[in-house]
């Protein structure tokens, strides 16, 4: 949800990660690879999408954001129905606002600069890259 909100901003767009990962010679994959900067908002503590994207695109063009490190919630949940739609929307908006603000200001808010929280780990009250 946060990626959708970020992609609505003029300088950003959203691409299909499945096509990027699975059809590397497609027009969409070429478009993504030619982008100046690629932002991945990864919602899982394992960071699969970010790691795969880094292997395809390269680390120098990638901003890999771990949204669990921003909102500090839901690390132990896998079913989307475990969180109400209203709470998902509010959390997505908070993540999108922080991501956009930090990208605009050039602040590091990537997985490299943030601690991640896996299932069962204790989470701090305030995220380190809050605005």
C-alpha positions as CSV (number, residue, x, y, z in Angstrom):
1,X,0.0,0.0,0.0
2,X,2.8,2.4,0.8
3,X,4.4,1.8,-2.6
4,X,1.2,2.7,-4.3
5,X,1.1,6.0,-2.4
6,X,4.7,6.8,-3.2
7,X,4.1,6.0,-6.9
8,X,1.4,8.6,-7.1
9,X,3.9,11.3,-6.7
10,X,5.1,13.0,-9.9
11,X,8.7,11.8,-9.9
12,X,7.9,8.2,-9.0
13,X,6.3,5.3,-10.8
14,X,5.5,1.7,-9.9
15,X,6.7,-1.4,-11.7
16,X,5.9,-5.0,-11.5
17,X,8.6,-6.8,-9.5
18,X,7.4,-10.1,-10.9
19,X,8.2,-9.1,-14.4
20,X,11.5,-7.5,-13.4
21,X,12.5,-10.7,-11.7
22,X,11.1,-13.3,-14.1
23,X,11.3,-11.6,-17.5
24,X,14.6,-9.8,-17.4
25,X,14.6,-8.8,-21.2
26,X,11.1,-7.3,-21.2
27,X,10.5,-3.6,-21.9
28,X,9.4,-3.0,-18.4
29,X,12.5,-4.7,-16.9
30,X,14.6,-2.5,-19.3
31,X,12.8,0.6,-18.2
32,X,13.4,-0.2,-14.5
33,X,17.1,-1.0,-15.1
34,X,17.5,2.3,-16.9
35,X,16.0,4.3,-14.1
36,X,18.3,6.8,-12.3
37,X,17.2,5.3,-8.9
38,X,15.0,2.4,-7.9
39,X,13.2,2.5,-4.6
40,X,12.1,-0.9,-3.1
41,X,9.8,-0.8,-0.1
42,X,10.1,-4.2,1.4
43,X,7.6,-5.4,3.9
44,X,9.2,-8.5,5.1
45,X,12.1,-9.0,7.5
46,X,13.8,-11.5,5.2
47,X,14.1,-8.7,2.6
48,X,13.7,-11.1,-0.4
49,X,12.6,-8.5,-2.9
50,X,15.3,-6.0,-2.0
51,X,18.1,-8.7,-2.3
52,X,16.8,-10.0,-5.6
53,X,16.4,-6.4,-7.0
54,X,20.0,-5.7,-5.9
55,X,21.3,-8.7,-7.8
56,X,19.5,-7.6,-10.9
57,X,19.9,-3.8,-10.7
58,X,23.0,-3.3,-8.6
59,X,23.4,-1.6,-5.2
60,X,24.4,1.8,-6.5
61,X,21.0,2.6,-8.0
62,X,18.9,0.9,-5.4
63,X,17.3,2.4,-2.3
64,X,16.0,-0.6,-0.3
65,X,13.6,0.4,2.4
66,X,12.5,-2.0,5.2
67,X,9.1,-0.7,6.2
68,X,9.1,-2.9,9.3
69,X,11.9,-0.7,10.6
70,X,9.7,2.3,10.1
71,X,6.4,1.3,11.5
72,X,7.6,-1.4,14.0
73,X,4.4,-3.4,13.7
74,X,3.2,-6.7,12.2
75,X,6.5,-8.6,12.2
76,X,4.7,-11.6,13.6
77,X,1.8,-11.5,11.2
78,X,1.5,-13.0,7.8
79,X,-2.3,-12.8,7.1
80,X,-3.4,-9.5,5.8
81,X,-6.8,-10.0,7.6
82,X,-4.9,-9.9,11.0
83,X,-4.8,-6.1,10.6
84,X,-7.9,-4.0,9.9
85,X,-8.1,-2.2,6.6
86,X,-8.2,1.2,8.3
87,X,-5.1,0.4,10.3
88,X,-3.3,-0.9,7.1
89,X,-4.2,2.4,5.3
90,X,-3.0,4.5,8.2
91,X,0.3,2.6,8.5
92,X,0.8,2.7,4.7
93,X,0.3,6.5,4.7
94,X,2.8,6.9,7.6
95,X,5.4,4.8,5.8
96,X,4.8,6.6,2.5
97,X,5.1,10.0,4.2
98,X,8.4,9.0,5.9
99,X,9.8,7.5,2.7
100,X,8.9,10.5,0.6
101,X,10.2,13.0,3.1
102,X,13.5,11.1,3.5
103,X,14.0,10.7,-0.3
104,X,13.3,14.4,-0.8
105,X,15.7,15.4,1.9
106,X,18.3,12.8,0.9
107,X,18.2,11.3,4.4
108,X,19.3,7.6,4.6
109,X,16.2,5.6,5.3
110,X,17.3,2.4,3.6
111,X,17.7,-1.1,5.0
112,X,21.4,-0.5,5.2
113,X,20.9,2.3,7.7
114,X,18.0,0.8,9.7
115,X,17.7,-2.2,12.0
116,X,15.3,-4.8,10.8
117,X,12.8,-6.6,13.0
118,X,12.1,-10.3,12.4
119,X,9.4,-12.4,13.8
120,X,9.4,-12.5,17.6
121,X,11.9,-9.7,18.1
122,X,11.1,-6.9,20.5
123,X,10.4,-3.7,18.7
124,X,11.4,-0.2,19.8
125,X,8.6,2.4,20.2
126,X,10.0,5.0,17.8
127,X,11.4,4.3,14.4
128,X,14.8,5.8,13.7
129,X,13.8,7.6,10.5
130,X,10.6,9.2,11.5
131,X,9.9,12.7,10.4
